[in-house]
Amino acid sequence: MSSKSNLSEKSIGVVGMGSFGTAIANILASKNKVIAYARRMEIVDEINTKHSVEGLKIHESIEGTHDPEYLCKSCDTIFLMVPSAAFMEVVRAFSPFLYPYHMVIHGTKGLCLNLPSNKSLDEVGKISRKNILTMSEVILQETVVIRVGCLAGPNLARELYASQPAATVVASRFNEVIMEGQRLLRNDKFQVYGNSDIVGVELSGVLKNIIAIAAGALAGLGLGENAKGLLISRGMVELVYLGNALGGSLKSFIGLAGIGDLVTTCNSTLSRNYTVGYRLAQGEKLTDILNSMEEVAEGINTVRLMKAFVEGTGMRAPITENLYKVLFEDLKIEEALQYLMKYPFSVDVDFL
């Protein structure tokens, strides 16, 4: 049997060794040899000489590399774990070495803007669905890879690294991608579910970051659990409406990658998006917060894109729209909350 038809004979690739990529690489390394790509040579050297990433110990079977071609030749299954801001650049760097036999599963909870090269979001103002790419759509557009999957769920990296009980969803239109993701990742502490609605699962992981920022802001203001319950429930409704408009299904939004991830990130100080909201409520400036964070809070870019999307489609998304004003137009968080309290919702749930 050839190596291309027997995935277990090859190493598993992980592209991106941030906190989430490192946690996933560790889980994968308990069953397989892992080759991990990092853009910074000092990280590659640390992986290979100290078996650590910025001081954090990792499995000894993880090999570091800075060479996309080497990783692609050595691995048939690749986990792409890079921030959305760098996603397009990294995919294009790997594209010459990817082939249809490769299987790519990404874990990036973000969106890419799809505009003519001479246009920016500020210039166009309003956008439609064709101007928004999920990460799986970026992979399909920029490479010849066919079998693409997504990893999403309540997966706080620090808890995964510590082997605390958790679960995730592998989503793909291809059942073999789901099965391979489950085979590679599932263990006694990590349950892996499958879902064929890859766009819905991607959007769930993306859109919940908006609500997580707002939840952190409520906590920073000390406004209590009742207010958070209001925010999460109304946020779930908004997530469903936005997600449906972008092509996802209700089933995905009320599953582990949707409400499961939403509840987790709206209640965790380990969430980068929650932390942004909390610090904003404490009076810090957005630029100062972002400059001091080691990793990206994906919700910031998502708020900008969804604000332009709702304006382009004529929808209303009160939490997103007011959070945009807080982040980019100096609206005080207390005023945004008052708007939410007074917004004339006529029924509790109207999407079922």
Secondary structure, DSSP 4 states (H G I P E B T S, - for coil): --TTT-GGGSEEEEE--SHHHHHHHHHHHTTS-EEEE-SSHHHHHHHHHHSEETTEE--TTEEEES-HHHHHHHEEEEEE---HHHHHHHHHHHGGG--TT-EEEE----EEE---TT--HHHH----GGGEEEHHHHHHHHSS--EEEEEESS--HHHHHTT--EEEEEEESSHHHHHHHHHHH-BTTEEEEEES-HHHHHHHHHHHHHHHHHHHHHHHHT-HHHHHHHHHHHHHHHHHHHHHHTT--HHHHTSIIIIIHHHHHTS-TT-HHHHHHHHHHTT--HHHHHHH-SS--THHHHHHHHHHHHHHHT---HHHHHHHHHHHS---HHHHHHHHHHS----S----
